[in-house]
Amino acid sequence: MVFCPTCRTLMKPVTDGGEEVCPLCSTLPNIQIESSSGVPGKNGLFPFEKARKGQEELLKDARIALGEGRHLLANAPTGLGKTVVALTASLEVALREDKLVLFLTSKQSQHKAAIDTILLMNKSGSKISAVDVISKQAMCQLPEAKKYSRAFYEYCYLKVRTKSCPFSGGECKSVAELVSQMTMHVHQLVKVCKRYGVCPHKTALMAAAKSHVLVCDYNYIFSDISQQVLTRVERSMGDLIVVVDEAHNLPDRIRSHLCGDLSPRQLRRAIKDSRTYDRALSSLLRAVLRDFLKIFKEKEGEEKAERAEFLDLVIKAIRRASRKELTVMDLIANLEHIGEKVLKEGGSSVLMEMANFLRSWNEMDDGMVRILTHGKRKKISYKLLDPSILSGPVFKEIHSSLVMSGTLHPLSMYADLLGLEKDRTSFGNYPSPFPKENRSIVVTPGLTSLYSKRDERMYRAYADNISSIAESLPGNLAAFFPSYNFLQQVRELMNNWEAKPILMESSSLTK
């Protein structure tokens, strides 16, 4: 097989003796890829001549903790070089003990940093193979995939089961074998898979089984899809060395994953979607909606809801409408059955979403709170309060981990939140490599981005302050806003400001 010498993209073989242009960078192929053995280069895996201040200490602590099968919580500031330290230390242990490194991150920009670091390692003489993977929905090549929200996995399963996905039947194994010998960014991987007519997500996980690093989102291990991922990569929990990047986000990400809500609006959509396919189901849902609306009061605010009370409401409503001894599980099964039909016809995913909500409401209990919201935003919802219920067992089973962030303080609180074992966990605080005089922090009293305080006066104050600071700086200035709307409001008040050119990001821009 031939690979592009510039971006290492897999090229289709040419049978007529000609040369084909690379689909990613337009380079003509002229080399064969080498096997990725994981052998360090002449300077080891660390791709620089020496570590900077603070970085060297973190690297030493990470090597010890990961080598001993422990967890290290590292509070290390931005700019220290945490990514290269994490990959160096984790890969040294992984190569020695035949483990797989999972580099977990919450943003695709951080995926890029990890892959770029591995490419830098390889440029220095190492031969590390890494697979970059994002959500199955984001990697899916079917144009309608992005509209299915929470029910995408049900939609995907239906397409595969009915053999109606043109990419699910492709020969992934040979492409995965080749991808496992490369290190590329996820957009490149998707293009390669599209070129060969195979599912990018399935191919990526198959390739990860023979790679050294899998760069992925938190939920690949901290959610209910973890067992599927482990099966694909042919590993057990004990085979994993986990790096959690920007780890201060992990507790909230776990909580947000295990939450759900049901509103009268969703129920009305479910009634409408089911009417064409099953009038009996539509009647059951109308009965549930009538009783559901009765529990809301003419007031604003929230109150605690009880698991049993809502289940009783649903059971009584569907039995009254059908005059049969139906259960909540009967309703869930019917919602899924009709929901599949709707998805197959290209309809919405609301029936599947309702089925998922009812199943979770019925089954989940530990560490959960259930809330009834009154007023304009009527809904009933469940939320996870204690993320350690999910993360604790994961950290207990994996080989070791490096949990790092620039704002992981206090460390003991995060260890408790994530359920880390005290006798297996070390803490580390590392200094910033930058001089203090270069880290000036200035607060302007009276300015706030609080939603309730946003008005013409506040936007004007922001515009005036940004203008004043920009005028006093010899170089450029970057201003970050909490939303595009906020940015637009301030920008419009700077239309007559001409001291420096203004470049503004918009929500329509691609990555």
Protein Blocks (a to p, Z undefined) as FASTA:
>chain_A
ZZdfklopacdddfkopacddfklopacfbdcdddehpacfkojblcfbdcehjlmmmmm
mmmmmmnopacdddddehklpmmmmmmmmmmmmmmnopadddddfbfklmmmmmmmmmmm
mmnopacdddddddfklmpcbfklmmnmmmlmmmmmmmmmnopafklmpcfklmmmmmmm
pccdfklmmmmmmmnopafklmmmmmmmmmmbdcddfklmnccklmmmmmmnopafklpc
cddehkllmmmmmmmmmgcdddfklmmmmmmmmmmmommlmmmmmmmmmmmmmmpccded
dddddfklmmmmmmmmmmmmnopacdfklmmmmmmmmmmmmmmnopafklmmmmmmmmmm
mmpmghpacdddehjlgccddddfblmlmmmmmmmmmmbdcdddfklccfklmmmmnopa
fklcccdddddfbdfklmcccddehiacbfklgcfklmmmmmmmmmmmmmmpmbdcdddd
fbfklmmmmmmmmmmpckbccddddfkbcZZ
